[in-house]
Amino acid sequence: MGPGENWASGVRRAALGGAMILLLAACAPRVTAERAAPDPSATIQPVYVATGRKLDQTGPIFGLERPEGMRFFRADVSVPPTHAPGQIEWPEGPADAATDFVVTGTEIFDGAAALHRAMRRDHPQTRETLLFVHGYNNTLSEAMYRLAQIQTDFDTAMPGVLFSWPSAGDPRGYIYDRDSVLYARDDLTAVLRQLTGRPGDKVFLLAHSMGSSLVMEALRSIALSEDRALLNRISGVVLMSPDIDPDVFDRQAEAIGRLPQPFLIFITKADRALSLSGFITGRKPRLGMIDRADKVQRPDVMVIDFTALSDGSGLNHFVPVTSPAAIDFLRDIMAGTNGVSGDFVRDMTLSLPKPRVLLP
């Protein structure tokens, strides 16, 4: 049996297991963000949101028409004092800020300019923004809480903006979500322009799963419009477990030309969600599961393998921000380099054992 047959056999087993998990998940109710009174010991993370969903669509929208236009608001997400790194503590009963993620306050903005002004007023110490683009099968509530968890666990100095595209928030909505990525790419491009409209403004892009495809499509659109000034205001890109065909990524990157730096791809070879995705889309590995560096033939891209730090939670689909070991590793490096930067990339390369770093 050759390597290709071994991979295909492994994918079939992983896909079957993943499909069973997703079928069970489709039958389970989805929890949504709840408001509760603040707790003095909790940490408040302001999450700024640009979304193509209606504001009352905090749960699944599978089968619904996608609304037109963008909406902007801020949610003050309270992270409990009992928070464990990598976790989102959802309420198991009445929402309580002492033990659960809850929303303690909100503010709706009349447009992107108002959101930008409020964000800069509340964070005058930096002109850089962390823009998080969630992946497949995400609700607005889940994406808000995930960004709050990332900001808390990594103690980011940047204000965080969530770009919440109209994912179905349902495991059965894979094709719906792939169409939604194309539907939302112009909106993401517009948000990037709005967040970088003032001198010195920068955006660091963090994308997960299918959100990585959305980011690449937006960057491609910007490049095709010959707006290199906007691309130069992107201070870095991280694609976590990207649900992209490697061939498609190559063509997208070719169209973009010089990629924003640093440009990192975080992969996990034990990612069961991407195993299922690969099975659905043609029985070939997705970009987040590549096993050889030459699958990405770009000198301006670094591929980091987190497989050894996976712990089995969440189908191993979000290891860099849900595995306590991975979080500790990344935080140690960030602490020594004053955040994500060229030094961060260099030190990550030196810190990881060679088999985990795939260089073109």
Summary of the structure (lengths in Angstrom):
residues: 360
radius of gyration: 19.3
end to end distance: 27.8
largest distance: 61.5
contacts: 1212
relative contact order: 0.12
helix: 44%
strand: 18%
